[in-house]
């Protein structure tokens, strides 16, 4: 007799979930560009992440105080805060802040298209998902797309940027882990605003510890320029996006949320062009086509995404 495992019923995304995905993509694409503005303007990566997270976390703490929904402190909630605050926010955002000055913001956005593919790959490894040929083909297209960016010398403004692109891939990997974990281990009947506030304050604490260890401290000094102004704008984006992160996963699941990469990638390229006047080679545009094609295949037939394959 074979052992039977129960699988969750597929969730059908309500219209508000699609609106939250679009808003998240627009805001996060802007955040990538503002991160480059801040780091090239002289703000160190770890303090940038710390001040942004602290500002967002305190804002949500005040909002939750008025609502009577302070972040809860118990094992289930601390695990959720650490998962998102460290794995989904602190580590990848700090990494992306280090990478931001080295490569165009649009290239960083393009790597985000790999996120759903990584989610599916991880789900295969832990047997949350079964093998599907079309989705595996999507993984292959995503790999081919990344090779078009890092392999040809003419694809990037400088050949040395290829290593930074590869390092940047750790970001979507961390995001994928946080998505799956948040779907599996969300504390029951917990408010999304309270979860987001606890996670962001945990992320700020994580970045503060890194700052203490490295001694890479920074505080607002001199004239308040665009680099400094990026921090409160990023903090406001974090408030919105991480609240929508929890809310979207609650109503539609992690696999559905991973399709935010469509909007994040395209909006990241658009913001990079509008604010930083970034342009890309034909290799990069070809890679984007392959990545979006792979993204489509991996997320095809979302109604079956939460069922285990046979």
DRENDREN-823464 format. One record per residue: x, y, z of N, C-alpha, C in turn; residue in three letters. Coordinates in steps of 0.2 Angstrom, whole numbers, plus 5000, padded with zeros to 4 digits. Layout:
DRENDREN-823464
XYZXYZXYZALA ...
***
This chain:
DRENDREN-823464
500449945000500050005000500450065000UNK 500350114996500750174995500450225000UNK 500850265003500650315008500350375004UNK 499750395006499450455003499550515007UNK 499750565003499850635006499350685004UNK 499050715009498550765007498850835004UNK 498550864999498750924996498250974997UNK 498451034998497951094999497551104992UNK 496951124993496551134987496751194984UNK 496751204977497051254974496651324975UNK 496951374976496651434978496551484971UNK 495951504970495751544965495851624967UNK 496351654963496551724965495951774964UNK 495751814969495251864968495551924964UNK 495051964961495352024957495852064961UNK 495752074968496152114972496852094972UNK 496952024971497651994971498052014965UNK 497652024959498052044953498252124954UNK 497752164957497952234958498552234963UNK 498552194968499152204972499752174969UNK 499752134964500352104961500552164956UNK 500152204953500352254948500652314953UNK 500352334958500652384962501252364965UNK 501352304967502052274970502552284965UNK 502352264958502852264953503052344952UNK 502652384951502752454950503252484956UNK 503052474962503452494968504052464968UNK 504152404967504752364968505252384962UNK 505052394956505452414951505752484952UNK 505352534955505552594957506052584963UNK 505952544968506452534973507152514971UNK 507152464965507852444963508152504960UNK 507852554957508152614954508352654960UNK 507952664965508152714970508752684974UNK 508752614975509352584978509952604974UNK 509952604968510552624964510752694965UNK 510252744965510352814966510652824973UNK 510452784978510652794985511352774986UNK 511552714983512152684984512752724980UNK 512552744974513052774970513052854973UNK 512652874977512652934980513052934986UNK 513352874988513752874994513452845000UNK 512852815000512552785006512852705006UNK 513152685011513352615011512752565011UNK 512852505008512252465007511952435013UNK 512352415019511952395025511652445028UNK 511852505029511552565032510852585028UNK 510952575022510352595018509852545019UNK 509952485019509452435021509152445028UNK 509652455033509452465040508952525041UNK 509152585038508752645039508052635036UNK 508052605030507452595026506952545030UNK 507252485032506852435036506552465043UNK 507052505046506852535052506252585052UNK 506352625047505852675045505152645044UNK 505152585039504552555037504252515043UNK 504752485047504452445053504152485058UNK 504452545060504152585065503552615062UNK 503452635056502852655053502252605054UNK 502452545053501952495053501752485061UNK 502252485065502152475072501652525075UNK 501752595073501252645075500552635072UNK 500552615065499952595062499552545066UNK 499952485067499652435071499452445078UNK 499852495081499652515088498952555088UNK 498752595083498152625082497552575081UNK 497752515078497352465076497252415081UNK 497652415086497652365091497952295089UNK 498352295084498652235082499452235082UNK 499752235088500452235088500752165086UNK 501352165084501652095082501652055088UNK 501451995087501451945092502151915093UNK 502251895099502951865101502851795104UNK 502851745099502851675101503251635096UNK 503351565096503751535092503551535085UNK 502951525083502651535076502751595073UNK 502651655077502751725074503551735074UNK 503951715079504651735078504951695072UNK 504751635071504951595065504751635058UNK 504151665058503851695052504251765051UNK 504451795057504851865056505551845054UNK 505851795057506551775055506551755047UNK 506051715045506051695038506051755034UNK 505551795035505451855030505951905031UNK 506051925038506551975040507251965038UNK 507451905039508151895037508251865030UNK 507951805029507951775022507651805017UNK 507051835018506751865012506851945012UNK 507151975017507252045017507952065018UNK 508252055024508852075026509452055022UNK 509551995021510051965017510051985010UNK 509451975006509451984999509452064997UNK 509152105002509152175000509752205001UNK 510152185006510852205007511252185002UNK 511152124999511552094994511452144987UNK 510752154986510652194980510852264981UNK 510952284987511152354988511952354986UNK 512252304988512952294986513052294978UNK 512652254975512652244968512452304964UNK 511952344967511652394963512152444960UNK 512752464963513152514960513552484954UNK 513552414954514052384949513752364942UNK 513052354942512652344936512052384935UNK 511852394929511252434928510652404932UNK 510152454934509652434938509152384934UNK 509152394928508652354923508952284923UNK 509552274923509852204924509652164930UNK 509652204936509452174942508752154941UNK 508352194938507652184938507552124933UNK 507952114928507852054924507951984928UNK 508451994932508651924936508051904940UNK 507551954942506951934946506551894942UNK 506551894936506151844932506251774933UNK 506851764936507051694938506651664944UNK 506351714948506051694954505551644954UNK 505051644950504551594950504851524948UNK 505351524943505751464941506151434947UNK 506451474951506751454957506251424962UNK 505651454963505151434967504951364965UNK 504851354958504651284956505151234957UNK 505851254956506351214956506451194964UNK 506351234968506351214976505751174977UNK 505151184975504651144976504751074973UNK 505051064968505251004965505650964970UNK 506151004973506650964977506350944984UNK 505850984986505550964993504850924991UNK 504750914985504150874983503550904985UNK 503550974985502851014985502551004978UNK 502951004973502651004966502950934962UNK 502550914958502750854954503050884947UNK 503450834944503750854938503250864932UNK 503350924929502950944923503450964917UNK 503350934911503850944906503851024904UNK 503251054903503251124901503551164906UNK 503451154913503751194918504551184918UNK 504751124917505451104916505751144910UNK 505351144905505651184899505651254901UNK 505251284905505251354907505951364911UNK 506151314915506751324919507351324914UNK 507351284909507851284904507851344900UNK 507351374899507351444895507551494900UNK 507451494906507751544911508451534911UNK 508751474911509451464912509751494905UNK 509451474899509751504893509751574893UNK 509151604896509151684896509751714900UNK 509851684906510451714910511051704906UNK 511151644903511751634899511851684893UNK 511351714891511351764886511651834889UNK 511551834895511751904899512451894901UNK 512651834904513251834907513851804902UNK 513651774897514151734893514451784887UNK 514051814883514351854878514651924881UNK 515251934878515651994881515252064879UNK 514852064874514552124872513852134875UNK 513652084879512952084882512852144887UNK 513452154891513452204896513852264895UNK 513752324898514152374897514952364898UNK 515052324903515752304904515752224906UNK 516252184903516252114904516352094911UNK 516652134915516752114922516052114926UNK 515552144923514852144926514552074927UNK 514852024923514451964923514551924929UNK 515051934933515151904940514651934944UNK 514552004944514052034948513352014947UNK 513151994940512551964939512451904942UNK 512951854942512851794945512751794952UNK 513151844956513051854963512351884964UNK 512051924960511351944961510851894961UNK 511051834958510551784958510351754965UNK 510751764970510651744977510051784979UNK 509851844977509251884979508651844977UNK 508451824971507851794970507851724973UNK 508451694974508451624978508151634985UNK 508351694988508151704995507451724995UNK 507151764990506451784989506051714989UNK 506351674984505951604983505851564990UNK 506351564994506351525000505851565005UNK 505851625005505351665009504651655007UNK 504551655000503851644998503551575000UNK 503951524999503751455000503651445008UNK 504151475012504051465019503451505022UNK 503351565019502751605021502151575020UNK 502151535014501451505013501351445017UNK 501951405019501851345023501851355030UNK 502151415033502251425040501951485042UNK 501451515039501151575041500751565047UNK 500851605053500451595059499651595057UNK 499251555060498551555058498251625060UNK 497751645056497351705058497751765061UNK 498251775057498751835059498651885054UNK 498551955056498452005052499152025048UNK 499052035041499552045037499952115039UNK 499652165041500052225043500452205049UNK 500252175054500652155060501252105058UNK 501152065053501652015051502152055047UNK 501952105043502452145039502852185044UNK 502552215049502852255054503452215058UNK 503252155060503652115064504252095060UNK 504152075053504652055049505152115047UNK 504952175046505352225044505752245050UNK 505452245056505852265062506452215063UNK 506252145062506752095062507252105057UNK 507152125051507652135046508052195048UNK 507752245051508152305053508652285059UNK 508452245063508852215069509452175066UNK 509252135061509852095057510352145054UNK 510152195050510552235047510952275052UNK 510652295058511052325063511552285066UNK 511452225067511952175069512552175064UNK 512452175058512952175053513352235053UNK 512952295054513352355055513752355061UNK 513552335066514052325072514652285071UNK 514552235068515152185066515552215061UNK 515352245056515752275051516052345052UNK 515652385057515852455058515652495052UNK 515252475048515052515042514452555044UNK 514552605048514052645050513952715046UNK 513352735045513152795042512552825044UNK 512552895045511952935047511852995042UNK 511253015042511153075037511553135039UNK 511953155034512453215036512453255030UNK 512653315031512753365025512053385023UNK 512053405016511453425013510953365011UNK 510353375012509853315010509753315003UNK 510153264999510053264992509653204990UNK 509653184984509253134981509353064984UNK 510053054985510252994988509952984995UNK 509953034999509653035006508853025005UNK 508553065001507853065000507552994998UNK 508052954995507852884993507652844999UNK 507952855004507852815010507052815012UNK 506752875014506052875016505652855010UNK 505752865004505352834999505352754999UNK 505952734999506052655000505652635006UNK 505752665011505352645017504652645016UNK 504352695013503652695011503452635006UNK 503852615002503752564997503752495001UNK 504252495006504252425010503652415014UNK 503352475017502752465020502152435016UNK 502152465010501552445005501752375003UNK 502352355000502452294997502452235001UNK 502752245008502752185012502052175015UNK 501652225016500952205018500652175012UNK 500752195006500352155000500652084999UNK 501352075001501652015001501251965005UNK 501151975011500751935016500051925013UNK 499751985012499051985010498851945003UNK 499351944998499251904992499351834993UNK 499851814997500051744998499451715002UNK 499151755007498551725011497951715007UNK 497851755002497251734998497351694991UNK 497951694989498151664982498751614982UNK 499151614987499651564988500351594985UNK 500851554987501551584985501651574977UNK 501451524974501551514967501251574963UNK 500651594965500251644962500651714963UNK 500951724969501251784971501951784967UNK 502251734965502851734962502851764955UNK 502151764952502151794945502151874946UNK 502251894952502451974952503051984948UNK 503451934947504051944943503951974936UNK 503451964933503251994927503252074928UNK 502852094932502852164933503452194936UNK 503852164941504452184943504952194938UNK 505052144934505552144928505452204924UNK 504752204921504652264916504652334919UNK 504352334925504352404928505052424930UNK 505552374932506152394934506552414928UNK 506452384922506852414916506552484915UNK 505852494915505552554913505852614918UNK 505852594925506152644929506852664928UNK 507252614927507952624925508052664919UNK 507652664914507652704908507452774910UNK 506852784913506552844915507052884919UNK 507252854925507652894930508452894928UNK 508652844926509452834925509652834918UNK 509152834913509252834906509652774904UNK 509552714907509852654905509652624899UNK 510052604895509952564889510252494889UNK 510052444885510252384885510452354878UNK 510852304878511052274871510552224869UNK 510652204862510152164860510252094863UNK 510752074866510852014870510352014876UNK 510352074879509952074885509252074883UNK 509052104878508352104876508152034874UNK 508551994870508451924869508351884875UNK 508851894880508751864886508151874890UNK 507851934889507251954892506651914889UNK 506651904883506151864879506151794882UNK 506751764882506851694884506551694892UNK 506751734896506551734903505851744904UNK 505551784900504751794900504451734898UNK 504751704892504451644890504451584895UNK 505051584898505151534903504651544909UNK 504551604911504151624916503451604915UNK 503251614909502551594907502451524907UNK 502951484905502851404905502851384913UNK 503251414917503251394924502651404927UNK 502351464925501651484929501051464925UNK 501151424920500551404916500051364920UNK 499451374919498851344922498951344930UNK 498851414932498951424939498451384943UNK 497951364941497351334945497651264947UNK 498151234944498451174946499051184950UNK 499251244951499951254954500051224961UNK 499451224965499551194972499451124972UNK 499251094967499151014967499850984966UNK 499950924969500650894968500550854961UNK 501050854957501050814951501150734952UNK 500950704947500950624948501550604943UNK 
***
